[in-house]
Amino acid sequence: MPQLNPSPWFAILIFSWLVLLTLVVPKVLSHSFPNEPASQSSQAPKTDSWSWPWA
């Protein structure tokens, strides 16, 4: 049964992981986001009471 011979499939698996780790991962990690998240202030925002126009 030729599908039980692991040598060609193991080589393909190792080679594909090698390509993934050397080419794809650094490209993804070097991506910069245009909008960096801003740090939130420690003060709570000032909220005004709602003036209902019909009340």
KAWO-V433434 format. One record per run of one state. SS is the DSSP state (@ for helix, = for strand, . for the rest). FROM is the first residue (numbers start at 1). LEN is the number of residues. If there is no record, write none. Layout:
# KAWO-V433434
ss->SS from->FROM len->LEN
ss->SS from->FROM len->LEN
This chain:
# KAWO-V433434
ss->. from->1 len->1
ss->@ from->2 len->3
ss->. from->5 len->1
ss->@ from->6 len->24
ss->. from->30 len->26
